C-alpha cells in the first residue's frame, strides 16, 4: 500500500522516507568507510578542552586574507588579531615561533592549544607581551586567562 512505511519506504506522497534512507546510509558508511578510532578520540578530547565559561575571541584580522601582498617578500610572518569585548590579542606567527600582545596591557596565562595533548604554556608580562619559541603546526587556538576571565580564540591552521 502506498501510504505504508512497511513496504517500500514511501512517505505517503509518493516520495522516499528520509529517515529510513538516512539510517541505511549511516549503516553503509559505518561498514564501508568507518570513522578511524584516532579521529573519534581526537573529537572527544577536543570537546573536553571546551571551556564553558570562556568567551570566544573572534578573528578580526588575518594577514593571509586581509593584507595586501608585498612584492618580493618571502617568509613573511602571519599577523592575526582577535577581539573579545574590550580585549584584543595581536599575534605574529613565524617560523621562529609566535609573539603577541594582549590589549589593554595586562598579565595573562596563555596556552597554545594544538589538539588532544597539553599545549605550550606562555606568560604575558605586565605590558601584555608574550612569546613562544615553537611555531604552531596544524590547527591551533589560544586560551588566555586574565584575572577572572577566560578567553579562547577561534581555531586556525598555522
C-alpha positions in Angstrom: 0.0 0.0 0.0 1.4 3.4 -0.9 0.8 5.2 2.4 2.5 2.4 4.4 6.1 2.7 5.7 6.3 -1.1 5.9 6.6 -2.0 2.2 8.7 0.4 0.2 9.7 3.3 2.4 7.2 5.7 0.8 6.1 8.7 2.8 2.6 8.7 1.6 3.2 11.4 -1.0 5.0 9.1 -3.4 8.5 10.0 -2.2 11.1 8.3 0.0 11.1 8.3 3.8 14.2 10.4 4.6 14.7 8.8 8.0 14.9 5.2 6.6 17.2 6.3 3.8 19.5 8.2 6.3 19.6 5.1 8.6 20.6 2.9 5.7 23.3 5.3 4.5 24.7 5.5 8.0 24.9 1.7 8.3 26.6 1.5 4.9 29.1 4.2 5.7 29.9 2.6 9.0 30.8 -0.6 7.2 32.4 0.7 4.1 34.2 3.8 5.4 34.3 3.8 9.3 35.5 6.8 11.2 39.0 6.0 12.5 39.3 5.4 16.2 42.0 8.1 16.4 39.7 10.7 14.9 36.9 9.7 17.4 39.3 10.1 20.3 40.5 13.5 19.0 36.9 14.7 18.8 36.2 13.6 22.4 39.4 15.2 23.6 38.8 18.4 21.7 35.4 18.7 23.3 37.0 18.1 26.7 39.1 21.2 26.0 35.9 23.2 25.7 35.6 25.8 28.5 32.0 26.7 29.2 32.9 30.0 30.9 35.3 31.1 28.2 34.4 34.0 25.8 35.3 33.3 22.2 37.7 35.8 20.6 36.7 36.5 17.1 39.3 36.7 14.3 39.1 40.3 13.1 42.3 40.5 11.0 44.4 37.8 9.2 47.3 39.0 7.1 46.7 36.0 4.8 43.3 37.3 3.9 43.2 41.0 4.7 46.7 42.4 3.9 48.0 43.4 0.5 50.9 41.2 -0.6 54.3 42.8 -0.7 56.3 42.2 -3.9 59.5 40.2 -3.3 58.7 39.5 0.3 59.4 35.9 1.3 58.7 34.0 4.5 56.5 36.9 5.8 55.1 36.4 9.4 51.4 35.9 9.6 49.7 38.6 11.6 46.4 37.8 13.5 44.1 40.0 15.6 41.4 38.5 17.8 38.7 40.5 19.6 36.5 39.5 22.6 34.6 42.5 24.0 37.2 45.1 25.1 40.1 42.5 25.0 42.3 42.4 21.9 45.0 39.9 21.2 47.6 40.6 18.4 49.7 37.6 17.4 52.5 37.2 14.9 53.2 33.7 13.8 56.5 33.0 12.0 58.9 30.1 11.5 60.7 31.2 14.7 57.6 30.9 16.9 54.9 33.2 17.9 54.9 36.6 19.6 52.0 38.7 20.7 50.4 41.3 23.0 47.2 41.4 25.0 45.4 44.8 24.9 44.6 46.5 27.2 48.1 45.6 28.6 47.8 43.1 31.5 49.5 39.9 32.7 47.9 36.7 31.4 48.5 33.0 31.3 48.3 31.7 27.7 48.0 28.2 26.4 48.6 27.3 22.8 46.0 24.6 22.1 47.0 22.1 19.5 44.6 19.2 19.9 44.4 16.4 22.5 47.8 16.8 24.2 48.8 19.6 26.5 49.6 22.9 24.7 52.6 25.1 25.2 52.2 27.4 28.2 53.2 31.1 27.8 53.0 34.1 30.1 52.2 37.6 29.2 54.1 40.2 31.2 52.6 43.4 32.8 52.6 45.0 29.3 50.6 42.1 27.9 53.6 40.8 25.8 54.2 37.1 25.2 56.5 34.9 23.1 56.7 31.2 22.2 59.8 29.5 20.7 58.0 26.8 18.8 55.7 27.8 15.9 52.3 26.1 16.0 51.8 23.4 13.4 48.5 22.3 12.2 45.3 23.6 13.8 45.8 25.8 16.9 44.0 28.2 19.2 44.9 30.3 22.2 43.4 30.1 25.6 44.0 33.2 27.7 43.4 33.6 31.4 43.4 37.2 32.6 42.3 37.9 36.1 39.0 36.1 36.4 38.3 35.9 32.7 38.9 33.1 30.2 39.1 33.8 26.5 39.6 31.3 23.7 40.5 32.3 20.2 39.0 30.7 17.1 40.9 27.7 15.8 43.2 28.4 12.8 45.6 26.4 10.7 49.2 27.6 11.0 
